[in-house]
Amino acid sequence: MTFNPLEQRGIPLDRQLRTWRELDVEPIDPDHCDPYTRCRIITMNGIETEAVMFSHQFARHCPDPEVKRQLAQVRYIEQQQQKAVNWLLPGLASVLETTIAYEQVAVDLTAWIARSEPDPYLKQAYEFGVLEDFDHLYRYANLYEMIEHRKADTIVEGLTEVMPGRPTKFHHRHPEDNVRDPYDRAAASPLSKLHALTVMSAEQQTMNFYMNVGPQYMEPIARQLYQEIALVEEEHVTHYESLVDPGETWWEQLVNHEYNECYLYHSFMEQEPDPRVKAIWELHLNMELEHLRIACELMRRHDGREPQEILAPELPPVLTFEPNHGVIRDLLDTQIDLTTLGAGYVRDAHERFQRLQEQIHGGEEPPSERVMAQHREQFGGEYRWQPSGEHPDAASRERKE
């Protein structure tokens, strides 16, 4: 059944404010929940956080006090939504358990978007990034077993493989080579715009999470690994945010943000098996329909355009969390040795890449390699999970010199 959010009426804004009791949501049970329920929660936390931060940036650049007041009203509700969503995560889960779930999001969300992206250049950007998130999952899984003596498959439950991707030590590139070419806002598919905004928001939330939780560990190797991967997440946010056309007006961006929230809440409501969490997705969708209506009115009034000029006439097929074993393995076979040069991709290590590698590693092995060495010393090998069969160890493939 098609769903056009522009034709739907949501909850009036003055009825969206929730009490403390309503915001005090019961968290999921980490030992019995669907792993993808946790992934949907983490994704929507990133989406709501981006909505709030975008609204703040818009307000700081907006001279119209009436618009600033309108943004503030909607933003307060978005803040409540973010609290309800993020507080679904259980307090008894450790930081590392949540980290592994964050990387499961990065792998399966980005892989699904890469499969669904109609633009070949944007598709390549997502395929490139997902192999790096895949390796981060592998490194954190080994750290998890070292520190907490538990296996990452108790969290991802076989839905996402745990094995080497593009080695993290090769993720460190010159900042210039993290900037991609943007899509053309006048020609890009509406779906491409939603994809770019979704992955950017998710990676941004991951970057912020690692920036803040990394120093909470006492173990030196844990502090160091979070520091290294947090820097890679900076590269990823640059990589994905540069895909968005900077020529989009503030009003256009506001409408895209609200439309994307409708799309994702609708997608997750359609597939959520937990009835209590599904009710939150449905409630927030009905709130976002009103936020979208307000954004469209602001666009008409201040940009002089109809939202239909930039939006799809109906929501795309639902975004789905599902296993991507075959997709990832195909990328490991064909793209493991890629790096970036300018706005493109190359297989050979170029001078700028090698210079940055020498500068940041300082002739030593980075934390992502040392955590593996410590795991091998402690357990006699590396931790990985595959459903069956063997696959070539991607970590053993060295980049061409």
Phi, psi and chi 1 to 4 in degrees:
 res  aa     phi    psi   chi1   chi2   chi3   chi4
   1 MET       -  130.6 -175.8  175.3   67.3      -
   2 THR   -74.2  152.9   60.8      -      -      -
   3 PHE  -139.5  114.3 -176.2   85.8      -      -
   4 ASN  -108.9  106.4 -175.9   -7.1      -      -
   5 PRO   -64.7  -19.6   20.6  -30.4      -      -
   6 LEU   -72.3  -17.2  -63.3  177.6      -      -
   7 GLU  -101.8    0.3  -64.5  177.1  -11.6      -
   8 GLN  -102.1  148.4  -54.1  -65.3  -38.5      -
   9 ARG  -104.4  131.9  -63.7  -58.6  -60.7 -125.9
  10 GLY  -101.2 -164.5      -      -      -      -
  11 ILE   -76.7  128.6  -59.6  170.1      -      -
  12 PRO   -54.6  143.5  -25.3   34.3      -      -
  13 LEU   -57.2  -38.3 -165.9   62.6      -      -
  14 ASP   -72.8   -3.3   59.1    4.7      -      -
  15 ARG  -110.9    9.4  -70.0  172.3   45.6 -159.7
  16 GLN   -93.4  -14.8  -67.3 -169.6   14.6      -
  17 LEU   -66.4  130.6 -168.6   68.2      -      -
  18 ARG  -108.5  152.0  -78.6  176.6  -83.7 -174.8
  19 THR   -80.9  169.9   65.7      -      -      -
  20 TRP   -59.5  -39.1  -62.0  120.9      -      -
  21 ARG   -62.2  -39.6 -178.1 -178.3  -62.7  -85.2
  22 GLU   -71.4  -31.7  -68.7  171.2  -53.4      -
  23 LEU   -78.4  -17.9  -77.5  177.9      -      -
  24 ASP   -79.7   72.6 -174.1   22.8      -      -
  25 VAL   -76.2  150.0  -64.5      -      -      -
  26 GLU   -79.7  127.0  179.9 -175.8  -10.4      -
  27 PRO   -71.3  161.2   25.8  -33.8      -      -
  28 ILE   -70.7  158.4   58.7  173.4      -      -
  29 ASP   -89.0  111.4 -178.8  -17.2      -      -
  30 PRO   -65.0  -20.8   25.5  -34.7      -      -
  31 ASP   -89.4  -11.8  -64.7  -36.9      -      -
  32 HIS  -130.5   -3.4  -61.4   95.2      -      -
  33 CYS   -80.5  158.1   75.9      -      -      -
  34 ASP   -65.5  126.6 -176.4  -33.1      -      -
  35 PRO   -54.7  -32.6  -25.8   34.7      -      -
  36 TYR   -76.2  -19.2  -77.4  149.8      -      -
  37 THR   -63.3  -44.4  -68.2      -      -      -
  38 ARG   -61.1  -40.2 -173.7 -169.1  -67.2  111.3
  39 CYS   -63.5  -40.7  -72.6      -      -      -
  40 ARG   -65.5  -38.0  -75.5 -175.9  -78.4  -91.0
  41 ILE   -62.5  -47.5  -68.5  167.4      -      -
  42 ILE   -63.2  -41.4  -70.7  170.7      -      -
  43 THR   -60.4  -49.2  -59.9      -      -      -
  44 MET   -69.7  -27.3  -69.3  -44.7  -56.0      -
  45 ASN   -62.4  -43.9  178.9   43.3      -      -
  46 GLY   -64.6  -38.6      -      -      -      -
  47 ILE   -66.8  -44.4  -64.7  -63.0      -      -
  48 GLU   -68.4  -36.8  -70.1  -69.4   -0.2      -
  49 THR   -63.8  -43.1  -60.0      -      -      -
  50 GLU   -62.4  -40.2  161.8   61.3   19.7      -
  51 ALA   -60.1  -42.6      -      -      -      -
  52 VAL   -66.3  -47.2  167.6      -      -      -
  53 MET   -68.7  -37.0  -61.1  -46.6  -62.7      -
  54 PHE   -62.0  -43.8  168.5   76.9      -      -
  55 SER   -61.7  -39.6  178.6      -      -      -
  56 HIS   -63.3  -45.0  -85.0  -62.9      -      -
  57 GLN   -63.2  -40.2  -71.3  -62.0  -36.9      -
  58 PHE   -59.7  -47.3 -169.3  173.4      -      -
  59 ALA   -61.2  -36.3      -      -      -      -
  60 ARG   -71.0  -17.2  -66.9  169.7 -167.5  177.7
  61 HIS  -110.2    6.8  -68.7   79.4      -      -
  62 CYS  -106.6  122.0  179.5      -      -      -
  63 PRO   -84.6   -8.4   30.9  -34.3      -      -
  64 ASP   -88.5  111.3 -171.7  -33.6      -      -
  65 PRO   -63.6  -30.3   20.3  -30.9      -      -
  66 GLU   -68.6  -40.8 -179.7   55.9   36.9      -
  67 VAL   -64.8  -42.1  172.0      -      -      -
  68 LYS   -59.3  -38.7  -67.9  164.4   78.6   81.9
  69 ARG   -67.8  -39.0  -75.0 -170.0  -75.3  -92.4
  70 GLN   -65.1  -43.0 -176.4   70.9   81.5      -
  71 LEU   -60.9  -40.8  -69.2  172.5      -      -
  72 ALA   -64.0  -38.7      -      -      -      -
  73 GLN   -64.4  -48.0  -69.9 -176.9   57.7      -
  74 VAL   -67.0  -39.8  173.5      -      -      -
  75 ARG   -62.6  -35.3 -172.0  168.3   62.2 -116.8
  76 TYR   -63.5  -39.5 -167.0   85.2      -      -
  77 ILE   -68.0  -40.0  -59.0  -59.2      -      -
  78 GLU   -60.2  -37.5  -58.6  -87.8   19.8      -
  79 GLN   -64.0  -41.5  -79.3  -81.4   14.8      -
  80 GLN   -63.3  -39.9  -74.2 -157.3  -30.0      -
  81 GLN   -61.5  -44.6  -70.3  176.3  -39.9      -
  82 GLN   -60.1  -41.4 -174.5  -85.4  -29.1      -
  83 LYS   -65.1  -44.4  -55.9  -60.2  176.2  -73.1
  84 ALA   -62.6  -41.3      -      -      -      -
  85 VAL   -68.7  -53.9  169.5      -      -      -
  86 ASN   -66.9  -30.2 -157.7   25.7      -      -
  87 TRP   -76.6   -2.7  -94.4 -115.8      -      -
  88 LEU   -70.9  -21.3  -76.0  168.6      -      -
  89 LEU   -71.9  140.1  -66.0  178.2      -      -
  90 PRO   -79.1  138.9   28.1  -33.0      -      -
  91 GLY   -67.7  -20.9      -      -      -      -
  92 LEU   -81.0  -10.6   55.4   83.7      -      -
  93 ALA   -72.8  137.0      -      -      -      -
  94 SER   -74.7  165.3   71.3      -      -      -
  95 VAL   -59.7  -40.5  168.3      -      -      -
  96 LEU   -67.4  -37.1 -104.3  175.8      -      -
  97 GLU   -62.7  -42.8  -72.7  171.1  -25.8      -
  98 THR   -66.6  -36.7  -56.4      -      -      -
  99 THR   -60.4  -45.0  -65.5      -      -      -
 100 ILE   -62.7  -37.7  -71.3  168.1      -      -
 101 ALA   -66.1  -38.9      -      -      -      -
 102 TYR   -58.2  -42.2  -97.1   74.5      -      -
 103 GLU   -73.8  -30.0  -66.9  -61.4  -14.7      -
 104 GLN   -63.5  -40.5 -175.0  177.2   27.0      -
 105 VAL   -57.3  -50.5  169.1      -      -      -
 106 ALA   -59.1  -40.2      -      -      -      -
 107 VAL   -70.3  -55.8  170.0      -      -      -
 108 ASP   -79.6  -28.4  -75.0  -33.0      -      -
 109 LEU   -68.2  -49.1  175.9   69.4      -      -
 110 THR   -68.2  -37.3  -49.3      -      -      -
 111 ALA   -64.7  -41.9      -      -      -      -
 112 TRP   -64.3  -41.9 -170.5   93.3      -      -
 113 ILE   -66.2  -39.4  -76.3  177.8      -      -
 114 ALA   -60.4  -40.9      -      -      -      -
 115 ARG   -65.9  -29.8  -71.5  161.5   45.7 -161.4
 116 SER   -97.3   -9.6  -52.8      -      -      -
 117 GLU   -74.8  125.4  174.4   53.9   51.7      -
 118 PRO   -79.5  -20.7   26.3  -33.6      -      -
 119 ASP   -91.6  120.1 -176.3  -60.6      -      -
 120 PRO   -59.0  -38.3  -22.0   32.5      -      -
 121 TYR   -66.8  -43.4 -178.0   79.4      -      -
 122 LEU   -68.0  -38.7  -60.1  176.1      -      -
 123 LYS   -57.8  -43.9  178.8 -177.0  179.8   70.7
 124 GLN   -62.7  -37.1  176.7   62.5   80.5      -
 125 ALA   -61.6  -40.5      -      -      -      -
 126 TYR   -73.5  -38.7  -56.7  128.7      -      -
 127 GLU   -63.1  -39.0  -68.8  176.1  -19.6      -
 128 PHE   -63.9  -46.7  179.7   81.6      -      -
 129 GLY   -68.8  -34.3      -      -      -      -
 130 VAL   -67.5  -30.6   75.1      -      -      -
 131 LEU   -67.5  -24.2  -73.2 -172.7      -      -
 132 GLU   -81.6  -41.2  -58.4 -167.0  -19.5      -
 133 ASP   -61.1  -37.1  -66.0  -41.8      -      -
 134 PHE   -60.5  -40.4 -169.3   67.2      -      -
 135 ASP   -72.3  -34.5 -164.3   70.1      -      -
 136 HIS   -61.3  -41.8  -63.1  168.7      -      -
 137 LEU   -57.1  -42.8  173.0   61.7      -      -
 138 TYR   -63.5  -44.6  167.2   66.3      -      -
 139 ARG   -66.1  -45.4  -51.5  -73.8  160.7  166.7
 140 TYR   -65.9  -34.3  -79.2  127.1      -      -
 141 ALA   -62.2  -39.2      -      -      -      -
 142 ASN   -69.8  -38.4  -80.4  -92.2      -      -
 143 LEU   -63.4  -39.8 -179.8   66.6      -      -
 144 TYR   -60.5  -44.0 -178.5   53.6      -      -
 145 GLU   -67.9  -36.1 -172.8  171.9   34.8      -
 146 MET   -65.8  -42.9  -73.0  168.5   53.1      -
 147 ILE   -90.0  -43.2  -68.7  179.7      -      -
 148 GLU  -108.6   -4.1  -58.7 -167.7   23.2      -
 149 HIS    57.0   37.7  -56.9  -76.0      -      -
 150 ARG  -130.1  160.3  -63.0 -175.5   67.2 -170.6
 151 LYS  -102.1  141.3  -62.6 -174.3 -177.8  -61.9
 152 ALA   -63.4  -22.7      -      -      -      -
 153 ASP   -68.2  -17.8 -170.0   52.3      -      -
 154 THR   -67.1  -17.2   61.3      -      -      -
 155 ILE   -98.6  -51.3  -59.3  170.1      -      -
 156 VAL   -83.3  -17.8  -58.4      -      -      -
 157 GLU    52.3   42.7  -65.9 -172.7    9.6      -
 158 GLY    76.0   -5.0      -      -      -      -
 159 LEU   -73.1  -29.3  -62.2  171.1      -      -
 160 THR  -127.5  129.0  -50.2      -      -      -
 161 GLU   -71.1  152.6  -70.3 -173.3  -61.4      -
 162 VAL  -119.9  101.4  179.3      -      -      -
 163 MET  -162.4  170.8   63.7 -173.6 -156.1      -
 164 PRO   -63.8  142.9  -20.4   32.2      -      -
 165 GLY  -112.3 -147.6      -      -      -      -
 166 ARG   -64.6  121.6 -179.2  179.9  -60.5  117.5
 167 PRO   -54.5  135.0  -27.0   35.8      -      -
 168 THR   -58.4  -31.5  -64.6      -      -      -
 169 LYS   -62.7  -21.4   67.3  179.2  179.7  179.3
 170 PHE   -92.0    2.8  -67.0  136.4      -      -
 171 HIS   -81.1  -13.8  -59.2  179.8      -      -
 172 HIS   -84.2  110.2  -55.4  -76.5      -      -
 173 ARG  -122.9  162.8  -61.2  172.4  -74.1  -87.0
 174 HIS   -62.3  136.7 -167.3  -76.8      -      -
 175 PRO   -53.0  -32.7  -27.9   34.8      -      -
 176 GLU   -60.5  -30.9  -70.0 -177.0   16.0      -
 177 ASP   -87.6    6.3  -64.0  -41.0      -      -
 178 ASN   -97.9   -4.2  -68.1  -43.5      -      -
 179 VAL   -94.3  119.2  179.3      -      -      -
 180 ARG   -96.4  169.8  -48.9  -92.8   69.1   77.4
 181 ASP   -78.2  139.1  -70.6  -26.0      -      -
 182 PRO   -80.1  157.5   29.9  -34.9      -      -
 183 TYR   -68.9  161.4   60.4   66.7      -      -
 184 ASP   -91.2  114.8  179.9  -10.6      -      -
 185 ARG   -60.9  -25.8   67.9 -171.2 -178.8  106.4
 186 ALA   -81.8  -19.3      -      -      -      -
 187 ALA  -118.1  -19.0      -      -      -      -
 188 ALA   -68.2  146.7      -      -      -      -
 189 SER   -63.6  141.0  161.2      -      -      -
 190 PRO   -54.5  -33.2  -26.8   35.4      -      -
 191 LEU   -64.9  -38.3  180.0   60.4      -      -
 192 SER   -61.7  -38.0  -66.8      -      -      -
 193 LYS   -65.5  -40.2  -61.6  177.3 -176.8 -179.7
 194 LEU   -66.0  -41.4  -60.0 -178.2      -      -
 195 HIS   -60.4  -48.5  -75.4  166.8      -      -
 196 ALA   -61.5  -43.2      -      -      -      -
 197 LEU   -66.4  -38.4 -171.6   51.7      -      -
 198 THR   -66.1  -50.9  -62.4      -      -      -
 199 VAL   -67.9  -40.0  179.8      -      -      -
 200 MET   -57.5  -45.9 -179.8 -163.0   75.0      -
 201 SER   -65.1  -42.3  -58.8      -      -      -
 202 ALA   -65.7  -43.8      -      -      -      -
 203 GLU   -67.8  -36.2  -68.1  -73.2  -20.4      -
 204 GLN   -62.4  -42.3  175.2  179.8 -104.3      -
 205 GLN   -65.5  -38.4  178.7   59.6   25.4      -
 206 THR   -63.2  -44.9  -56.7      -      -      -
 207 MET   -57.7  -47.7  176.5 -173.1   71.9      -
 208 ASN   -63.6  -39.7  -68.5  -20.1      -      -
 209 PHE   -61.4  -48.7 -177.6   63.3      -      -
 210 TYR   -67.8  -35.8  -65.3  168.4      -      -
 211 MET   -58.3  -32.0  -73.2  166.7   65.4      -
 212 ASN   -98.7  -32.8  -73.8  -76.7      -      -
 213 VAL   -90.5  -20.0  -57.1      -      -      -
 214 GLY   -53.6  -45.4      -      -      -      -
 215 PRO   -73.1   -2.7  -14.5   27.8      -      -
 216 GLN   -76.6  -12.4  -64.9  179.1    9.1      -
 217 TYR   -88.3  146.2  -82.4   94.8      -      -
 218 MET   -86.8  -33.1  -65.8  178.3   59.8      -
 219 GLU   -66.5  123.8  -65.9   85.5   -6.6      -
 220 PRO   -55.8  -41.4  -27.3   36.2      -      -
 221 ILE   -66.3  -33.1 -170.8   60.5      -      -
 222 ALA   -68.6  -46.2      -      -      -      -
 223 ARG   -58.8  -40.9  -63.6  169.6   63.0   88.3
 224 GLN   -71.1  -40.0  -66.4  158.6   12.7      -
 225 LEU   -66.3  -42.6 -176.4   63.6      -      -
 226 TYR   -61.5  -38.8  -87.5   95.2      -      -
 227 GLN   -63.8  -43.2 -164.8  172.1   69.4      -
 228 GLU   -66.0  -48.6  179.5 -177.6    2.8      -
 229 ILE   -71.3  -30.0  -66.2 -178.9      -      -
 230 ALA   -61.7  -34.5      -      -      -      -
 231 LEU   -69.7  -35.2  -85.2  173.7      -      -
 232 VAL   -66.6  -37.5  177.4      -      -      -
 233 GLU   -63.0  -32.8  -61.3  -60.8  -16.2      -
 234 GLU   -58.7  -43.2  155.9   60.1   27.7      -
 235 GLU   -62.9  -40.8  -64.2 -173.7  -60.2      -
 236 HIS   -65.8  -40.7  -75.5 -174.9      -      -
 237 VAL   -63.5  -42.4  175.1      -      -      -
 238 THR   -59.9  -44.8  -60.3      -      -      -
 239 HIS   -56.6  -47.7  176.3   80.1      -      -
 240 TYR   -83.4  -37.6  -68.0  122.6      -      -
 241 GLU   -68.1  -26.6   71.6 -174.9    6.4      -
 242 SER   -72.5  -12.8   60.7      -      -      -
 243 LEU   -73.1  -21.0  -62.7  175.4      -      -
 244 VAL   -80.6  132.1  177.7      -      -      -
 245 ASP   -63.5  117.1 -171.4  -25.4      -      -
 246 PRO   -69.3   -8.3   26.0  -34.2      -      -
 247 GLY   -81.2   -6.2      -      -      -      -
 248 GLU   -63.5  133.2  -69.1  178.2  -12.7      -
 249 THR   -72.0  163.9   67.1      -      -      -
 250 TRP   -57.3  -39.1  -75.8  101.8      -      -
 251 TRP   -67.5  -40.0  -43.7  103.6      -      -
 252 GLU   -63.6  -43.8 -166.1  171.4  -15.6      -
 253 GLN   -63.9  -39.6  -66.9  178.3   64.3      -
 254 LEU   -61.6  -45.3  179.1   63.3      -      -
 255 VAL   -63.2  -42.3  166.9      -      -      -
 256 ASN   -62.5  -40.6  -77.9  -26.2      -      -
 257 HIS   -60.4  -48.4  -85.9   76.2      -      -
 258 GLU   -68.9  -37.8  -60.9  -64.0   -3.3      -
 259 TYR   -64.5  -40.3 -167.6   88.7      -      -
 260 ASN   -64.8  -37.6 -166.0   44.7      -      -
 261 GLU   -64.5  -40.6  -71.5 -177.4   87.8      -
 262 CYS   -60.5  -44.7  -69.1      -      -      -
 263 TYR   -59.2  -46.6  170.6   49.7      -      -
 264 LEU   -73.9  -42.3  -67.7  174.7      -      -
 265 TYR   -62.7  -39.0  -83.0  126.9      -      -
 266 HIS   -64.7  -44.4  178.1  -97.9      -      -
 267 SER   -59.2  -47.3  -67.5      -      -      -
 268 PHE   -74.0  -31.9  -66.9  167.8      -      -
 269 MET   -62.3  -36.7 -178.0 -174.9   73.9      -
 270 GLU   -69.0  -25.5  -71.6  -68.6  -62.2      -
 271 GLN  -118.2   -0.6   63.3 -165.4  -94.0      -
 272 GLU   -74.5  122.1 -179.3   57.1   61.9      -
 273 PRO   -84.0  -19.2   29.4  -34.5      -      -
 274 ASP   -84.9  111.6 -174.4  -37.4      -      -
 275 PRO   -61.6  -31.8   19.7  -30.3      -      -
 276 ARG   -70.3  -42.3 -169.2  171.9   51.0   80.3
 277 VAL   -70.4  -38.9  176.6      -      -      -
 278 LYS   -59.3  -37.1 -179.3  175.0 -178.0  174.8
 279 ALA   -63.6  -33.0      -      -      -      -
 280 ILE   -70.5  -42.1  -67.1  176.3      -      -
 281 TRP   -59.5  -42.3  -58.2  152.1      -      -
 282 GLU   -67.1  -42.6 -175.8  174.4    9.2      -
 283 LEU   -60.8  -47.0  171.9   63.7      -      -
 284 HIS   -67.1  -34.7  -74.1 -168.6      -      -
 285 LEU   -59.4  -44.9  171.0   59.9      -      -
 286 ASN   -67.3  -28.6  -78.7  -68.9      -      -
 287 MET   -70.7  -44.2  -68.6  178.0  168.9      -
 288 GLU   -66.3  -29.0  -67.2  -61.1  -16.9      -
 289 LEU   -59.6  -38.3  -69.5  171.0      -      -
 290 GLU   -72.2  -38.5  174.9   67.8    0.8      -
 291 HIS   -61.6  -39.9  -60.2  176.3      -      -
 292 LEU   -64.6  -42.0  175.7   61.1      -      -
 293 ARG   -60.2  -42.8 -174.6 -167.2   66.5   77.6
 294 ILE   -64.6  -43.9  -67.4  169.9      -      -
 295 ALA   -62.0  -39.4      -      -      -      -
 296 CYS   -65.5  -39.4  -70.8      -      -      -
 297 GLU   -64.4  -40.5  -74.6  -60.1  -40.2      -
 298 LEU   -64.5  -38.3  -71.2  172.0      -      -
 299 MET   -65.7  -43.5 -177.2  179.0 -179.5      -
 300 ARG   -61.5  -42.8  -68.9 -173.2 -174.4   98.1
 301 ARG   -73.7  -39.4 -171.7 -178.3  -43.5  145.5
 302 HIS  -106.5  -21.9  -62.8  -82.9      -      -
 303 ASP  -106.2  -12.4 -139.6   17.7      -      -
 304 GLY    66.4   26.5      -      -      -      -
 305 ARG  -132.3  158.4  -68.7 -171.4  -64.9  161.9
 306 GLU   -89.7  136.2  -73.6  -65.7  -36.9      -
 307 PRO   -57.0  -29.7  -23.7   33.1      -      -
 308 GLN   -59.7  -18.9  -70.8   85.3  -14.9      -
 309 GLU   -67.7  -24.5  -63.7  178.0   30.8      -
 310 ILE  -118.8  -14.5   64.2  168.9      -      -
 311 LEU  -103.3  154.4  -61.5  176.2      -      -
 312 ALA   -68.1  147.3      -      -      -      -
 313 PRO   -67.5  -16.6   23.6  -33.8      -      -
 314 GLU  -154.6  161.5   60.0 -169.6   41.7      -
 315 LEU   -63.6  143.1  -70.0 -177.5      -      -
 316 PRO   -66.6  171.6  -14.7   27.8      -      -
 317 PRO   -52.7  146.5  -25.7   34.2      -      -
 318 VAL   -60.0  141.9  -64.8      -      -      -
 319 LEU   -74.3  129.3 -173.9  153.5      -      -
 320 THR  -122.0  131.5  -55.3      -      -      -
 321 PHE   -84.3  123.8  -89.1  101.5      -      -
 322 GLU  -159.3  161.0   59.4 -170.9   31.8      -
 323 PRO   -61.7  146.4  -24.9   35.6      -      -
 324 ASN  -131.5   36.5  -71.0  -81.5      -      -
 325 HIS   -55.0  -50.4  -60.1  171.7      -      -
 326 GLY   -64.7  -39.7      -      -      -      -
 327 VAL   -61.6  -47.9  174.3      -      -      -
 328 ILE   -65.0  -42.0  -61.0  -63.5      -      -
 329 ARG   -64.6  -37.9  -71.5 -173.7  175.7 -143.7
 330 ASP   -62.7  -41.4  -73.9  -14.5      -      -
 331 LEU   -67.3  -37.6  -66.8  175.6      -      -
 332 LEU   -60.3  -36.7  -71.0  172.0      -      -
 333 ASP   -73.8  -26.3  -73.3  -23.2      -      -
 334 THR  -116.5  -19.4   58.0      -      -      -
 335 GLN  -131.7   11.8  -61.6 -165.8   25.2      -
 336 ILE   -61.4  -30.9 -169.4   70.1      -      -
 337 ASP   -99.7   14.3   56.8  -10.3      -      -
 338 LEU   -75.7  146.9  -72.9 -174.7      -      -
 339 THR  -135.8 -178.1 -171.3      -      -      -
 340 THR  -108.6  150.9   55.7      -      -      -
 341 LEU  -143.1  114.6  177.1   61.0      -      -
 342 GLY    60.5 -133.0      -      -      -      -
 343 ALA   -93.0    7.1      -      -      -      -
 344 GLY  -117.7 -166.3      -      -      -      -
 345 TYR  -131.0  142.1  -55.0   88.2      -      -
 346 VAL  -136.8  163.1  -64.4      -      -      -
 347 ARG   -99.0  -25.7  -64.5 -167.0 -179.1  -83.0
 348 ASP   -92.1  140.7  -65.6  -26.6      -      -
 349 ALA   -66.7  121.4      -      -      -      -
 350 HIS   -98.3  172.6   52.3   86.1      -      -
 351 GLU   -59.1  -43.4 -179.1 -178.5   -4.5      -
 352 ARG   -66.0  -38.7 -166.6  158.3   58.0 -159.2
 353 PHE   -64.4  -47.8  173.0   83.5      -      -
 354 GLN   -63.9  -38.3  -68.6  177.1  -40.1      -
 355 ARG   -64.2  -43.2 -173.4  167.2   63.2 -110.6
 356 LEU   -65.3  -40.4 -169.5  -77.1      -      -
 357 GLN   -58.6  -44.9  -72.3  -86.5  -56.0      -
 358 GLU   -64.7  -39.4  -67.5  168.5    0.7      -
 359 GLN   -69.1  -46.2  -70.1  174.0  -32.1      -
 360 ILE   -79.7  -33.4 -164.8  165.5      -      -
 361 HIS   -84.1  -21.8  -64.5  -38.7      -      -
 362 GLY    57.4   30.4      -      -      -      -
 363 GLY    78.9    4.9      -      -      -      -
 364 GLU  -115.6  164.3  -59.0  178.0   -3.5      -
 365 GLU   -75.1  135.6  -70.6  -76.5   25.7      -
 366 PRO   -74.3  168.5   28.1  -34.6      -      -
 367 PRO   -54.8  -35.2  -27.0   35.4      -      -
 368 SER   -63.8  -26.2   56.4      -      -      -
 369 GLU   -87.8  -36.8  -67.5  -63.8  -40.2      -
 370 ARG   -68.8  -31.5  -75.8 -172.1  -83.7  114.7
 371 VAL   -65.3  -33.3   72.6      -      -      -
 372 MET   -71.3  -40.3  -55.7  -49.8  -58.5      -
 373 ALA   -62.3  -41.2      -      -      -      -
 374 GLN   -67.8  -36.3  -70.0 -172.8   26.7      -
 375 HIS   -66.4  -42.0 -168.9  -77.9      -      -
 376 ARG   -62.6  -40.1  -72.2 -169.1  -68.4  -90.6
 377 GLU   -66.3  -38.3 -178.7  178.8  -10.9      -
 378 GLN   -78.8  -37.8 -174.3  172.7  -19.3      -
 379 PHE  -116.8   -5.5  -65.5   96.2      -      -
 380 GLY    82.7    8.1      -      -      -      -
 381 GLY   178.8 -173.8      -      -      -      -
 382 GLU  -101.6  150.6  -59.9  172.7    3.6      -
 383 TYR   -86.8  132.4  171.8   77.7      -      -
 384 ARG  -154.8  159.2   62.5 -176.6   67.6 -170.2
 385 TRP  -134.5  126.6 -176.3   89.2      -      -
 386 GLN  -135.3  146.6  -62.0  164.7 -108.5      -
 387 PRO   -65.4  -36.5   21.4  -32.6      -      -
 388 SER  -172.1  156.7   62.9      -      -      -
 389 GLY    78.0  173.4      -      -      -      -
 390 GLU  -110.7  154.2  -65.0  -62.8  -35.6      -
 391 HIS  -137.6  144.0 -168.5   69.8      -      -
 392 PRO   -53.8  139.4  -25.2   34.4      -      -
 393 ASP   -73.7  106.2 -173.1  -15.3      -      -
 394 ALA   -63.7  -27.5      -      -      -      -
 395 ALA   -68.5  -18.5      -      -      -      -
 396 SER   -85.7   -8.2   68.5      -      -      -
 397 ARG   -87.8  114.7  -54.2 -179.2 -167.3 -179.8
 398 GLU   -87.6  144.0  -67.2  -62.8  -43.9      -
 399 ARG   -64.1  143.4 -174.6  177.9  -54.6  -77.6
 400 LYS   -61.1  135.4  -63.0  176.8 -176.0  176.9
 401 GLU   -90.9      -  -64.5  -62.1  -27.4      -
